[in-house]
Amino acid sequence: MASDIILKLQSIQVQYDDTPVLQGIDLNVARGDRIWIHGPTGGGKTTLLKVLFCAEFFSGSLLYQNRPVEPACLEVYRSRLGFVSQKIPDFDCDVDEVLQYPFHFRANRRLPFPHARAMELLSELRFDRDILARRFSDLSGGEKQRLMVLLMLLINRPIFLLDEVTAALDPDNIETVIRLLTASAERTIISVSHDTVWKNYCSRSLSMQAGRLREAR
């Protein structure tokens, strides 16, 4: 049903100099969709996520709940999104401070830090509590990646945009992370990943190559 569509991309194009990166992307995303986007490196997958986050210049239309996303409503729109990029921020502080950092943002200041939920997620993501006192910069790539996922789950936005969030993980942790991210039937997931495990948890599979998006049948 049209009323279920939460995001709509129409004729999206991105070009760097004379090189097309995204070519006429059309996509309807329904509330609760779990979308896995895969394809060769350099095909435009990350650029598509940046368009959805309005962190990339593009032509065409991006609509949220049937309304164009424009500068005047950008802050409200982004407050509905949780975005985990491939590039993990280089936090120069303890893990405990990293977990509390987003709750100082204006959009989250009214939210109390969910301490009990944080401890529960630490356990589910196979962390001991003593990691809270460690420096974030001293952690492995896989540990940092799992903590970024934990952050998104704590903030609990209705739409998650995920860029290779399992790339540095071993098979057991890949399964755990994907299961936690897709646990809520209400959450909308758009995940770019080379990990084929995603297909077992997602309702839609899309392939992207040379800037063109196709729905797998």
ABEGO torsion letter per residue (X at the ends): XAAABABBBBGBBBBBEABBABBGBBBBBBBGBBBBBBEBBGAGAAAAAAAAAGABBBBEBBBBGGBBBBAAAAAAAAAABBBBBABBBBBBBBAAAAAAAAAABAAAAABBBBAAAAAAAAAAAGBBAAAAABBAAABBAAAAAAAAAAAAAAAGBABBBBBGAAAABBAAAAAAAAAAAAABAABBBBBBBABAAAAAABABBBBBBGGBBBBBX
